[in-house]
Amino acid sequence: SGLVHVKNPYLDSMEEDVLYHLDLGTKTHNLPAMFGDIKFVCVGGSPNRMRAFAQFMHKELGLAGDGEDLADICAGTDRYAMYRAGPVLSISHGMGIPSISIMLHELIKLLHHAKCRDVTIIRIGTSGGLGIEAGSVVITDTAVDSSFKPRFEQVVLDDVVVRSTELDTDLTEELLACSKEIPDFPTLIGHTMCTYDFYEGQGRLDGALCSFSSEKKLEYLKRAYDAGVRNIEMESTAFAALCGLCGLKGESSLTPAL
């Protein structure tokens, strides 16, 4: 049916669903009227970056006005920022799996309550490149963990739940085809490795702690490259797992900063 699914039997018995971190709710807002025609959702770490993206989409879609006065729909909270440009929703998710996970739970419920259909969600942002030209755009085919496996491990109570992290292959190829219209940005398809930490988890030597040698770091990164990893960030496995489980066509397109 193209609807966004939620997999929580308790939601139907709730008198009101409060999307606390988005400052929205099923009683306080008419979610179908506000968001029912949304077709694309783009998420990224920085609030300012997602505001700039919404303004860019406003201009590209030829909407009325200059887009400079786009309102932050989540202005009542300081956790996330959300902007709308026609059928495109632009939302920040902060840094790391815990932050994007909270946002995605509430975003997915928002799209479900709004009765949105056939929604495509794309995560955009910077990442650390691995063996590729600086500034390249990596279109993720599979998000992998620090062992290079396509999985997201979530601790639920005292159980470790393992979820798949494969992304929509048709969307991957479609984005690659679109990239050929923009020759200024080298674009490739590859695995994206998701870590729980920016410093030691990504093999950086400049954190407050460093428990490995430079040689061990280089050996690990070579193994990651040989396994198909082309960039490293901190959200992709949670993003892929949640979107896949709830019927969202998802993709992660990232520009390595280094």
LUMRO-897291 format. One record per residue (C-alpha): residue in one letter; y, z, x; residue number from 1. Coordinates in Angstrom, 2 decimals, padded with zeros to 5 digits. Layout:
<sites>
SITE / A / Y / Z / X / NUM
...
</sites>
This chain:
<sites>
SITE / S / 000.00 / 000.00 / 000.00 / 1
SITE / G / 002.27 / 000.29 / 003.04 / 2
SITE / L / 003.29 / 003.83 / 002.12 / 3
SITE / V / 003.79 / 006.51 / 004.75 / 4
SITE / H / 000.97 / 009.02 / 004.43 / 5
SITE / V / 000.99 / 012.76 / 004.95 / 6
SITE / K / -002.29 / 014.53 / 005.63 / 7
SITE / N / -001.49 / 018.00 / 004.37 / 8
SITE / P / -003.03 / 019.10 / 001.03 / 9
SITE / Y / -000.61 / 022.03 / 000.79 / 10
SITE / L / 002.52 / 019.89 / 000.40 / 11
SITE / D / 001.70 / 018.92 / -003.21 / 12
SITE / S / 001.72 / 022.56 / -004.32 / 13
SITE / M / 005.11 / 023.35 / -002.76 / 14
SITE / E / 008.05 / 023.72 / -005.13 / 15
SITE / E / 010.36 / 022.38 / -002.44 / 16
SITE / D / 009.81 / 020.81 / 000.95 / 17
SITE / V / 012.62 / 021.83 / 003.29 / 18
SITE / L / 013.00 / 019.57 / 006.32 / 19
SITE / Y / 014.66 / 022.40 / 008.18 / 20
SITE / H / 015.46 / 020.75 / 011.51 / 21
SITE / L / 016.90 / 017.65 / 009.80 / 22
SITE / D / 019.01 / 019.64 / 007.35 / 23
SITE / L / 017.40 / 017.83 / 004.39 / 24
SITE / G / 015.16 / 018.84 / 001.51 / 25
SITE / T / 013.44 / 017.52 / -001.60 / 26
SITE / K / 015.59 / 019.65 / -003.93 / 27
SITE / T / 018.92 / 019.45 / -002.13 / 28
SITE / H / 018.84 / 015.69 / -001.51 / 29
SITE / N / 017.72 / 012.58 / -003.40 / 30
SITE / L / 015.55 / 011.26 / -000.60 / 31
SITE / P / 014.36 / 008.06 / -002.36 / 32
SITE / A / 017.98 / 007.10 / -003.08 / 33
SITE / M / 019.10 / 007.93 / 000.45 / 34
SITE / F / 016.21 / 006.44 / 002.43 / 35
SITE / G / 013.90 / 004.47 / 000.11 / 36
SITE / D / 014.86 / 001.07 / 001.55 / 37
SITE / I / 014.45 / 002.03 / 005.21 / 38
SITE / K / 012.26 / -000.51 / 007.05 / 39
SITE / F / 012.86 / 000.34 / 010.71 / 40
SITE / V / 013.16 / 003.67 / 012.49 / 41
SITE / C / 014.24 / 003.84 / 016.12 / 42
SITE / V / 013.96 / 007.16 / 017.92 / 43
SITE / G / 015.14 / 008.22 / 021.36 / 44
SITE / G / 015.93 / 011.36 / 023.29 / 45
SITE / S / 019.73 / 011.48 / 023.41 / 46
SITE / P / 021.94 / 012.02 / 020.32 / 47
SITE / N / 024.78 / 010.03 / 021.87 / 48
SITE / R / 022.46 / 007.18 / 022.77 / 49
SITE / M / 021.07 / 006.98 / 019.23 / 50
SITE / R / 024.59 / 006.98 / 017.79 / 51
SITE / A / 025.49 / 004.09 / 020.11 / 52
SITE / F / 022.31 / 002.29 / 019.06 / 53
SITE / A / 023.17 / 002.72 / 015.36 / 54
SITE / Q / 026.64 / 001.32 / 016.02 / 55
SITE / F / 025.08 / -001.63 / 017.85 / 56
SITE / M / 022.75 / -002.30 / 014.89 / 57
SITE / H / 025.68 / -001.97 / 012.47 / 58
SITE / K / 027.46 / -004.75 / 014.34 / 59
SITE / E / 024.33 / -006.92 / 014.76 / 60
SITE / L / 023.57 / -006.72 / 011.02 / 61
SITE / G / 027.11 / -007.69 / 010.12 / 62
SITE / L / 027.71 / -004.61 / 008.00 / 63
SITE / A / 031.15 / -003.75 / 006.67 / 64
SITE / G / 033.45 / -001.82 / 008.98 / 65
SITE / D / 033.28 / -001.37 / 012.73 / 66
SITE / G / 030.62 / 001.36 / 012.68 / 67
SITE / E / 032.78 / 003.80 / 014.62 / 68
SITE / D / 032.75 / 006.27 / 011.74 / 69
SITE / L / 028.98 / 006.40 / 011.20 / 70
SITE / A / 028.14 / 009.85 / 009.86 / 71
SITE / D / 025.48 / 012.08 / 011.40 / 72
SITE / I / 023.11 / 012.72 / 008.48 / 73
SITE / C / 021.79 / 015.83 / 010.26 / 74
SITE / A / 025.25 / 017.23 / 011.00 / 75
SITE / G / 024.30 / 020.56 / 009.42 / 76
SITE / T / 021.89 / 021.29 / 012.27 / 77
SITE / D / 022.31 / 021.09 / 016.04 / 78
SITE / R / 018.69 / 020.09 / 016.71 / 79
SITE / Y / 018.67 / 016.36 / 016.04 / 80
SITE / A / 021.11 / 013.58 / 015.14 / 81
SITE / M / 020.41 / 010.84 / 012.58 / 82
SITE / Y / 022.41 / 007.71 / 011.77 / 83
SITE / R / 021.82 / 004.85 / 009.38 / 84
SITE / A / 022.75 / 001.17 / 009.74 / 85
SITE / G / 021.47 / -000.73 / 006.71 / 86
SITE / P / 017.65 / -000.61 / 006.71 / 87
SITE / V / 017.59 / 000.91 / 010.22 / 88
SITE / L / 017.42 / 004.66 / 010.85 / 89
SITE / S / 018.35 / 005.89 / 014.33 / 90
SITE / I / 017.25 / 009.44 / 015.26 / 91
SITE / S / 017.28 / 011.57 / 018.40 / 92
SITE / H / 014.19 / 013.57 / 019.32 / 93
SITE / G / 015.18 / 015.58 / 022.39 / 94
SITE / M / 012.94 / 015.89 / 025.45 / 95
SITE / G / 009.23 / 016.52 / 025.59 / 96
SITE / I / 006.26 / 016.68 / 023.23 / 97
SITE / P / 007.27 / 019.89 / 021.38 / 98
SITE / S / 010.69 / 018.47 / 020.50 / 99
SITE / I / 009.52 / 015.02 / 019.37 / 100
SITE / S / 006.59 / 016.56 / 017.48 / 101
SITE / I / 008.87 / 018.72 / 015.32 / 102
SITE / M / 011.12 / 015.76 / 014.58 / 103
SITE / L / 008.19 / 013.45 / 013.73 / 104
SITE / H / 006.58 / 015.92 / 011.33 / 105
SITE / E / 009.82 / 016.11 / 009.35 / 106
SITE / L / 010.64 / 012.40 / 009.69 / 107
SITE / I / 007.19 / 011.40 / 008.41 / 108
SITE / K / 007.57 / 013.75 / 005.45 / 109
SITE / L / 011.05 / 012.33 / 004.83 / 110
SITE / L / 009.71 / 008.75 / 004.73 / 111
SITE / H / 006.84 / 009.89 / 002.49 / 112
SITE / H / 009.09 / 011.70 / 000.01 / 113
SITE / A / 011.48 / 008.72 / 000.01 / 114
SITE / K / 008.54 / 006.43 / -000.90 / 115
SITE / C / 009.31 / 004.08 / 001.98 / 116
SITE / R / 006.96 / 001.14 / 002.48 / 117
SITE / D / 005.95 / -000.95 / 005.50 / 118
SITE / V / 008.02 / 001.05 / 007.98 / 119
SITE / T / 008.05 / 000.12 / 011.66 / 120
SITE / I / 008.96 / 002.87 / 014.13 / 121
SITE / I / 009.94 / 002.22 / 017.74 / 122
SITE / R / 010.68 / 004.76 / 020.45 / 123
SITE / I / 013.30 / 003.56 / 022.93 / 124
SITE / G / 014.57 / 005.26 / 026.05 / 125
SITE / T / 014.41 / 005.67 / 029.81 / 126
SITE / S / 011.35 / 006.50 / 031.88 / 127
SITE / G / 010.14 / 006.53 / 035.45 / 128
SITE / G / 008.80 / 003.15 / 036.54 / 129
SITE / L / 005.61 / 002.82 / 038.57 / 130
SITE / G / 005.26 / -000.16 / 040.88 / 131
SITE / I / 007.68 / -002.33 / 038.90 / 132
SITE / E / 011.25 / -003.55 / 039.31 / 133
SITE / A / 013.95 / -001.01 / 038.44 / 134
SITE / G / 015.43 / -001.66 / 035.00 / 135
SITE / S / 012.32 / -003.40 / 033.69 / 136
SITE / V / 011.40 / -002.89 / 030.05 / 137
SITE / V / 007.85 / -001.60 / 029.55 / 138
SITE / I / 006.31 / -002.25 / 026.14 / 139
SITE / T / 003.55 / 000.33 / 025.74 / 140
SITE / D / 000.13 / -000.89 / 024.68 / 141
SITE / T / -001.51 / 002.53 / 025.07 / 142
SITE / A / -000.10 / 005.98 / 025.75 / 143
SITE / V / -002.27 / 007.94 / 028.18 / 144
SITE / D / -002.36 / 011.53 / 029.36 / 145
SITE / S / -002.20 / 012.81 / 032.95 / 146
SITE / S / -005.87 / 011.89 / 033.41 / 147
SITE / F / -005.08 / 008.30 / 032.36 / 148
SITE / K / -007.04 / 008.69 / 029.10 / 149
SITE / P / -005.75 / 007.37 / 025.72 / 150
SITE / R / -005.64 / 010.71 / 023.97 / 151
SITE / F / -003.34 / 013.44 / 022.74 / 152
SITE / E / -004.70 / 016.96 / 022.95 / 153
SITE / Q / -003.14 / 019.32 / 020.43 / 154
SITE / V / -004.02 / 023.02 / 020.31 / 155
SITE / V / -004.37 / 023.94 / 016.60 / 156
SITE / L / -004.90 / 027.68 / 016.19 / 157
SITE / D / -007.58 / 028.18 / 018.85 / 158
SITE / D / -009.11 / 024.70 / 018.64 / 159
SITE / V / -008.29 / 021.74 / 020.87 / 160
SITE / V / -007.93 / 018.67 / 018.63 / 161
SITE / V / -008.09 / 015.27 / 020.34 / 162
SITE / R / -006.30 / 012.33 / 018.73 / 163
SITE / S / -006.13 / 008.63 / 019.56 / 164
SITE / T / -002.96 / 007.19 / 021.09 / 165
SITE / E / -003.41 / 003.44 / 020.70 / 166
SITE / L / -000.38 / 001.60 / 019.36 / 167
SITE / D / -000.04 / -001.46 / 017.12 / 168
SITE / T / -001.18 / -004.47 / 019.16 / 169
SITE / D / 000.49 / -007.07 / 016.93 / 170
SITE / L / 003.83 / -005.28 / 017.27 / 171
SITE / T / 003.35 / -005.10 / 021.04 / 172
SITE / E / 002.91 / -008.87 / 021.26 / 173
SITE / E / 005.80 / -009.47 / 018.85 / 174
SITE / L / 008.16 / -007.40 / 020.99 / 175
SITE / L / 007.02 / -009.22 / 024.12 / 176
SITE / A / 007.74 / -012.55 / 022.43 / 177
SITE / C / 011.21 / -011.33 / 021.43 / 178
SITE / S / 011.90 / -010.28 / 025.01 / 179
SITE / K / 011.71 / -013.89 / 026.17 / 180
SITE / E / 015.04 / -014.45 / 024.41 / 181
SITE / I / 016.68 / -011.95 / 026.80 / 182
SITE / P / 015.93 / -013.19 / 030.34 / 183
SITE / D / 018.19 / -010.61 / 032.01 / 184
SITE / F / 015.61 / -007.84 / 031.49 / 185
SITE / P / 012.16 / -008.19 / 033.10 / 186
SITE / T / 009.66 / -007.17 / 030.41 / 187
SITE / L / 005.96 / -006.38 / 030.62 / 188
SITE / I / 003.18 / -004.70 / 028.68 / 189
SITE / G / 001.51 / -001.67 / 030.25 / 190
SITE / H / 000.17 / 001.83 / 029.80 / 191
SITE / T / 002.70 / 004.65 / 029.52 / 192
SITE / M / 001.67 / 008.02 / 030.95 / 193
SITE / C / 002.89 / 011.09 / 029.10 / 194
SITE / T / 003.28 / 014.39 / 030.96 / 195
SITE / Y / 004.20 / 017.90 / 029.84 / 196
SITE / D / 006.76 / 018.39 / 032.60 / 197
SITE / F / 009.51 / 016.40 / 034.33 / 198
SITE / Y / 009.00 / 017.84 / 037.81 / 199
SITE / E / 005.51 / 018.84 / 038.97 / 200
SITE / G / 003.86 / 017.02 / 036.07 / 201
SITE / Q / 005.37 / 013.73 / 037.27 / 202
SITE / G / 004.80 / 014.36 / 040.95 / 203
SITE / R / 008.41 / 015.03 / 041.84 / 204
SITE / L / 009.16 / 016.80 / 045.12 / 205
SITE / D / 012.57 / 018.22 / 044.15 / 206
SITE / G / 011.76 / 020.86 / 041.50 / 207
SITE / A / 012.01 / 024.64 / 041.84 / 208
SITE / L / 008.23 / 024.58 / 042.43 / 209
SITE / C / 006.09 / 022.05 / 044.26 / 210
SITE / S / 002.40 / 022.83 / 044.70 / 211
SITE / F / 001.28 / 019.53 / 046.28 / 212
SITE / S / 001.94 / 017.39 / 049.33 / 213
SITE / S / 003.78 / 014.09 / 049.47 / 214
SITE / E / 000.50 / 012.43 / 050.43 / 215
SITE / K / -001.31 / 013.84 / 047.37 / 216
SITE / K / 001.52 / 012.66 / 045.13 / 217
SITE / L / 001.32 / 009.08 / 046.44 / 218
SITE / E / -002.47 / 009.04 / 046.10 / 219
SITE / Y / -002.21 / 010.21 / 042.48 / 220
SITE / L / 000.46 / 007.64 / 041.59 / 221
SITE / K / -001.65 / 004.87 / 043.16 / 222
SITE / R / -004.59 / 005.91 / 040.96 / 223
SITE / A / -002.29 / 005.88 / 037.94 / 224
SITE / Y / -001.10 / 002.38 / 038.79 / 225
SITE / D / -004.67 / 001.15 / 039.29 / 226
SITE / A / -005.49 / 002.58 / 035.83 / 227
SITE / G / -002.79 / 000.38 / 034.28 / 228
SITE / V / 000.08 / 002.89 / 034.12 / 229
SITE / R / 003.48 / 001.25 / 034.56 / 230
SITE / N / 005.82 / 004.07 / 033.56 / 231
SITE / I / 005.93 / 007.82 / 032.99 / 232
SITE / E / 007.72 / 009.90 / 030.34 / 233
SITE / M / 007.13 / 012.98 / 028.16 / 234
SITE / E / 006.71 / 011.96 / 024.51 / 235
SITE / S / 004.50 / 008.89 / 024.07 / 236
SITE / T / 001.10 / 010.47 / 023.36 / 237
SITE / A / 002.44 / 012.68 / 020.55 / 238
SITE / F / 004.45 / 009.75 / 019.18 / 239
SITE / A / 001.45 / 007.41 / 019.14 / 240
SITE / A / -000.94 / 009.98 / 017.65 / 241
SITE / L / 001.30 / 011.11 / 014.78 / 242
SITE / C / 002.44 / 007.62 / 013.85 / 243
SITE / G / -001.11 / 006.27 / 013.87 / 244
SITE / L / -002.48 / 009.06 / 011.69 / 245
SITE / C / 000.25 / 008.63 / 009.07 / 246
SITE / G / 000.19 / 004.86 / 008.68 / 247
SITE / L / 003.33 / 004.01 / 010.61 / 248
SITE / K / 003.36 / 000.81 / 012.65 / 249
SITE / G / 004.54 / 002.27 / 015.96 / 250
SITE / E / 005.54 / 001.06 / 019.39 / 251
SITE / S / 007.18 / 002.55 / 022.45 / 252
SITE / S / 009.55 / 000.35 / 024.44 / 253
SITE / L / 011.02 / 002.02 / 027.49 / 254
SITE / T / 013.35 / 001.06 / 030.31 / 255
SITE / P / 012.44 / 002.67 / 033.65 / 256
SITE / A / 015.45 / 004.24 / 035.27 / 257
SITE / L / 013.90 / 004.31 / 038.74 / 258
</sites>
